[in-house]
Every structure is written in C-alpha cells, then in structure tokens.
C-alpha cells in the first residue's frame, strides 16, 4: 500500500499530456513543452562538478536568452563526448528535453557504452537486438546509433501513451502491452498464450505492478529531480 501511495504522489509530479502532432515533447518532470529553438545542441563537456553528491551533480545548466524561447545548454562531465553530442542532436531533432534522455541513459547503463544485460540488452540505451534493428541501430554500442534509436523509440512511446512520461518509461522497461493492459484495466493474451493482467486490474497511473518497473520509473524521476536541484544550486551560487 505504501508503495502505491509513493508511486501515486510521484506520478502527480512526473506525468503530463502533450499534443504530439507537431512533435512537441515533454521537457521536464513537471511538465512543460519545448518550443523550437529551445535546445542548444552544442557539445559542452567538463570534468565532474564538485556540487552535491547525486548522479546528476556532474551536470550544470547555463541559461541564456534566445530569440525564440529559453536556451538549454547542459555541461556534462564523465560521459563519452560522442554520447553527449548525440543526446543534444537527437533531443533537438524531436524537441525533447536532453535532461530526460540523460536520466534514462543513467538509469539504463550509467553512461557506459559497452554494456550487455543478462537479458541481452545492449549499449548505453540498453536496446534489445530486435528494438535496435527496428530503429536502425546496427551497432547498439555505437553512441550515435544507440542514441538515435533509443530516443526515437522513446518518442514513439511518448506518442503511443499521449505524452505520459511515466507510462512511456514503464513501456521502455516492461514493454507497451503491460502498460496498455494496466492503464486500461484489460486482460491481454499474448501470441505465446501468456496472460498479462489476468484480473483486469487498473493500476494507479497505469504503471504495471512489477517491482522492477515501479522502481525503474521512480529512479529516473528521482535522478531527474536531483539533476534539476543541482542546476538550481549552481544557478544560485553565481
């Protein structure tokens, strides 16, 4: 029961709905929408900051004023330069907040390029071979291919779940079918006769009641909030 309440509170902070006809994507955990020209795609890399102790305390935001909206320029320490550049590039392509992408990468791989999970997921975005192939990544360890495929996949999930960040992240972890089943309270029988949500339960926020998935989504939100808090500390210290 306590876990459900935590997730419920969390969802109120991290979920929103956006109109995706124009590829306007969620930009933060509250959530706002990006506008064209908001993301600065320059690749600025520094050594890890001494601010705080969280996993995203190596990130710092520099804010400026652009002709069209607020620029977002993130300095990242401790990650491969090609990975950082790819995140900026693909975030700008879909107008999605790079902080969300970095949060996802940190959760999946800690930013390591050559990682293989026990289930066979590969690279910094931990793409399964079938997903990598579907999104054009022949080498899931290559940062350019991995980020291009991973962000494209995430954007498709955001589209599928109408901009609901938590559900999109849950689907990234557990698959779209369980999220659909538990968000609509439906019993789903797969091709292999496996039954998803046999009791047709509708969960809070549509997150499948799998401990791994609940922890996964909550961890990404926690990392994201730590990241924003670190930015605020840097901003007030100037």
ZANUDO-611855 format. One record per residue (C-alpha): residue in three letters; x, y, z. Coordinates in Angstrom, 2 decimals. Layout:
// ZANUDO-611855
['Ala',[X,Y,Z]] ...
END
This chain:
// ZANUDO-611855
['Unk',[0.00,0.00,0.00]] ['Unk',[2.81,2.37,0.91]] ['Unk',[4.49,1.68,-2.44]] ['Unk',[1.27,2.53,-4.31]] ['Unk',[1.00,5.84,-2.45]] ['Unk',[4.59,6.72,-3.30]] ['Unk',[4.01,5.96,-6.97]] ['Unk',[0.76,7.94,-6.90]] ['Unk',[2.47,11.03,-5.49]] ['Unk',[5.32,10.61,-7.93]] ['Unk',[3.00,10.37,-10.92]] ['Unk',[1.41,13.65,-9.99]] ['Unk',[4.81,15.28,-10.38]] ['Unk',[6.18,13.50,-13.41]] ['Unk',[3.22,12.94,-15.77]] ['Unk',[1.57,15.18,-18.33]] ['Unk',[-0.16,15.01,-21.66]] ['Unk',[1.07,16.81,-24.77]] ['Unk',[-0.07,17.22,-28.34]] ['Unk',[2.28,15.17,-30.46]] ['Unk',[1.01,16.04,-33.93]] ['Unk',[3.78,18.64,-34.11]] ['Unk',[6.32,16.59,-32.18]] ['Unk',[6.03,18.84,-29.14]] ['Unk',[7.61,16.68,-26.48]] ['Unk',[7.70,16.80,-22.70]] ['Unk',[10.65,18.80,-21.40]] ['Unk',[10.68,18.30,-17.67]] ['Unk',[9.25,16.43,-14.76]] ['Unk',[6.54,18.96,-14.07]] ['Unk',[5.89,19.01,-17.28]] ['Unk',[6.33,21.83,-19.84]] ['Unk',[6.50,21.69,-23.63]] ['Unk',[9.55,22.54,-25.67]] ['Unk',[9.43,25.22,-28.32]] ['Unk',[11.52,25.28,-31.45]] ['Unk',[14.94,26.75,-30.84]] ['Unk',[14.95,25.94,-27.12]] ['Unk',[17.64,23.28,-27.08]] ['Unk',[21.22,24.37,-27.61]] ['Unk',[22.90,21.44,-29.34]] ['Unk',[26.48,22.48,-28.65]] ['Unk',[28.60,19.74,-27.13]] ['Unk',[29.97,21.23,-23.93]] ['Unk',[31.83,18.76,-21.77]] ['Unk',[33.56,19.47,-18.48]] ['Unk',[35.14,17.48,-15.71]] ['Unk',[32.72,16.31,-13.00]] ['Unk',[31.47,19.10,-10.77]] ['Unk',[32.01,19.09,-7.04]] ['Unk',[28.45,20.24,-6.44]] ['Unk',[26.43,17.79,-4.34]] ['Unk',[26.73,14.03,-4.45]] ['Unk',[23.92,12.79,-6.69]] ['Unk',[24.47,11.03,-10.02]] ['Unk',[23.46,14.15,-11.94]] ['Unk',[25.58,16.57,-9.96]] ['Unk',[28.11,16.41,-12.80]] ['Unk',[25.57,18.32,-14.90]] ['Unk',[25.20,22.09,-14.81]] ['Unk',[22.87,24.30,-16.78]] ['Unk',[23.77,27.66,-18.26]] ['Unk',[20.75,29.75,-19.06]] ['Unk',[20.62,32.47,-21.66]] ['Unk',[18.02,34.23,-23.72]] ['Unk',[17.41,33.23,-27.32]] ['Unk',[15.24,34.96,-29.87]] ['Unk',[12.81,32.06,-29.62]] ['Unk',[12.46,30.87,-26.08]] ['Unk',[14.86,29.71,-23.41]] ['Unk',[18.16,28.12,-24.37]] ['Unk',[19.17,24.95,-22.58]] ['Unk',[22.88,24.30,-22.54]] ['Unk',[23.96,21.42,-20.34]] ['Unk',[27.55,20.81,-19.35]] ['Unk',[28.18,17.13,-18.78]] ['Unk',[31.13,15.54,-17.07]] ['Unk',[32.13,11.89,-17.02]] ['Unk',[30.33,10.77,-20.18]] ['Unk',[31.68,9.92,-23.62]] ['Unk',[31.79,13.08,-25.76]] ['Unk',[30.12,11.34,-28.70]] ['Unk',[27.32,10.19,-26.43]] ['Unk',[26.75,13.73,-25.14]] ['Unk',[26.77,15.18,-28.65]] ['Unk',[24.31,12.54,-29.82]] ['Unk',[21.93,13.31,-26.96]] ['Unk',[21.94,17.01,-27.84]] ['Unk',[21.42,16.27,-31.52]] ['Unk',[18.56,13.81,-31.12]] ['Unk',[16.93,15.87,-28.36]] ['Unk',[16.90,18.85,-30.71]] ['Unk',[15.53,16.72,-33.54]] ['Unk',[12.45,15.74,-31.54]] ['Unk',[12.38,18.78,-29.26]] ['Unk',[12.66,16.66,-26.16]] ['Unk',[14.49,17.77,-23.03]] ['Unk',[18.03,16.30,-23.07]] ['Unk',[17.83,16.02,-19.29]] ['Unk',[15.17,13.34,-19.64]] ['Unk',[17.37,11.45,-22.10]] ['Unk',[20.40,11.71,-19.82]] ['Unk',[18.24,10.47,-16.93]] ['Unk',[17.18,7.47,-18.98]] ['Unk',[20.75,6.71,-20.03]] ['Unk',[22.00,6.95,-16.45]] ['Unk',[19.36,4.53,-15.27]] ['Unk',[19.95,2.07,-18.09]] ['Unk',[23.73,1.96,-18.22]] ['Unk',[25.33,4.66,-16.10]] ['Unk',[26.50,6.14,-19.40]] ['Unk',[28.67,3.14,-20.25]] ['Unk',[28.82,2.30,-23.94]] ['Unk',[29.70,-1.40,-23.92]] ['Unk',[27.18,-2.92,-21.53]] ['Unk',[25.18,-6.11,-22.04]] ['Unk',[22.39,-7.03,-19.63]] ['Unk',[21.58,-10.62,-18.61]] ['Unk',[18.59,-10.41,-20.97]] ['Unk',[20.74,-9.28,-23.89]] ['Unk',[20.00,-5.54,-23.92]] ['Unk',[22.99,-3.63,-25.25]] ['Unk',[24.70,-0.27,-25.11]] ['Unk',[24.05,2.99,-23.28]] ['Unk',[20.29,2.85,-24.00]] ['Unk',[20.12,-0.91,-23.33]] ['Unk',[18.34,-1.73,-26.57]] ['Unk',[17.22,-5.29,-27.19]] ['Unk',[18.51,-6.59,-30.57]] ['Unk',[15.03,-6.53,-32.12]] ['Unk',[14.35,-2.98,-30.98]] ['Unk',[17.78,-1.81,-32.13]] ['Unk',[17.20,-3.32,-35.58]] ['Unk',[13.70,-1.85,-35.82]] ['Unk',[15.06,1.63,-35.18]] ['Unk',[18.06,1.32,-37.45]] ['Unk',[20.87,0.70,-34.95]] ['Unk',[23.17,-1.95,-36.40]] ['Unk',[25.62,-1.43,-33.56]] ['Unk',[23.91,-0.64,-30.24]] ['Unk',[27.31,0.09,-28.69]] ['Unk',[27.92,3.00,-31.07]] ['Unk',[26.77,6.16,-29.26]] ['Unk',[25.38,7.83,-32.38]] ['Unk',[23.35,4.81,-33.44]] ['Unk',[22.28,3.95,-29.90]] ['Unk',[21.03,7.42,-29.04]] ['Unk',[19.32,7.88,-32.39]] ['Unk',[17.46,4.61,-31.98]] ['Unk',[16.79,4.97,-28.26]] ['Unk',[15.39,8.49,-28.46]] ['Unk',[13.30,7.60,-31.50]] ['Unk',[11.90,4.64,-29.57]] ['Unk',[11.20,6.81,-26.51]] ['Unk',[9.44,9.41,-28.65]] ['Unk',[7.29,6.70,-30.24]] ['Unk',[6.34,5.51,-26.75]] ['Unk',[5.50,9.07,-25.72]] ['Unk',[3.31,9.33,-28.79]] ['Unk',[1.66,6.00,-28.06]] ['Unk',[0.87,6.95,-24.47]] ['Unk',[-0.20,10.51,-25.31]] ['Unk',[2.74,12.23,-23.68]] ['Unk',[2.50,10.41,-20.36]] ['Unk',[6.16,10.25,-19.36]] ['Unk',[5.77,7.65,-16.64]] ['Unk',[3.87,5.28,-18.89]] ['Unk',[6.36,5.76,-21.72]] ['Unk',[9.25,4.98,-19.37]] ['Unk',[7.40,1.98,-17.95]] ['Unk',[6.89,0.72,-21.51]] ['Unk',[10.60,1.24,-22.24]] ['Unk',[11.31,-1.08,-19.33]] ['Unk',[8.47,-3.63,-19.42]] ['Unk',[7.02,-3.27,-22.90]] ['Unk',[4.00,-1.41,-24.22]] ['Unk',[1.50,-4.27,-23.77]] ['Unk',[1.65,-4.42,-19.95]] ['Unk',[1.32,-0.64,-19.74]] ['Unk',[-1.69,-0.74,-22.04]] ['Unk',[-3.23,-3.60,-20.05]] ['Unk',[-2.83,-2.00,-16.63]] ['Unk',[-3.67,1.55,-17.74]] ['Unk',[-6.96,0.37,-19.29]] ['Unk',[-7.74,-2.41,-16.82]] ['Unk',[-7.76,-5.06,-19.53]] ['Unk',[-6.76,-8.70,-19.65]] ['Unk',[-4.43,-9.34,-22.60]] ['Unk',[-3.48,-12.72,-24.03]] ['Unk',[-0.21,-12.75,-25.97]] ['Unk',[0.60,-14.88,-29.00]] ['Unk',[2.52,-17.31,-26.78]] ['Unk',[-0.63,-17.66,-24.60]] ['Unk',[0.94,-15.72,-21.75]] ['Unk',[-1.71,-13.64,-19.99]] ['Unk',[-0.97,-10.07,-18.97]] ['Unk',[-3.11,-8.60,-16.18]] ['Unk',[-5.32,-11.69,-15.75]] ['Unk',[-7.60,-9.96,-13.23]] ['Unk',[-8.07,-6.89,-15.45]] ['Unk',[-6.76,-4.58,-12.72]] ['Unk',[-6.37,-0.88,-13.43]] ['Unk',[-3.35,0.47,-11.56]] ['Unk',[-2.51,3.96,-10.38]] ['Unk',[-1.07,5.88,-13.30]] ['Unk',[-1.18,2.79,-15.50]] ['Unk',[2.20,1.57,-14.26]] ['Unk',[2.41,-2.26,-14.26]] ['Unk',[2.68,-3.52,-10.65]] ['Unk',[6.08,-5.05,-11.26]] ['Unk',[8.63,-4.00,-8.61]] ['Unk',[11.37,-3.65,-11.24]] ['Unk',[9.25,-1.35,-13.40]] ['Unk',[7.94,0.72,-10.49]] ['Unk',[11.48,1.20,-9.19]] ['Unk',[12.74,1.94,-12.70]] ['Unk',[10.29,4.77,-13.32]] ['Unk',[10.70,6.17,-9.83]] ['Unk',[14.51,6.08,-10.10]] ['Unk',[14.51,8.04,-13.36]] ['Unk',[12.26,10.67,-11.80]] ['Unk',[14.48,10.83,-8.72]] ['Unk',[17.59,11.23,-10.88]] ['Unk',[15.87,13.92,-12.90]] ['Unk',[14.86,15.84,-9.78]] ['Unk',[18.41,15.56,-8.43]] ['Unk',[19.64,16.91,-11.71]] ['Unk',[17.33,19.92,-11.55]] ['Unk',[18.21,20.57,-7.92]] ['Unk',[21.90,20.55,-8.84]] ['Unk',[21.19,23.07,-11.60]] ['Unk',[19.37,25.31,-9.15]] ['Unk',[22.29,25.16,-6.71]] ['Unk',[24.70,26.10,-9.47]] ['Unk',[22.43,28.92,-10.60]] ['Unk',[22.07,30.45,-7.11]] ['Unk',[25.82,30.23,-6.45]] ['Unk',[26.66,32.54,-9.36]] 
END
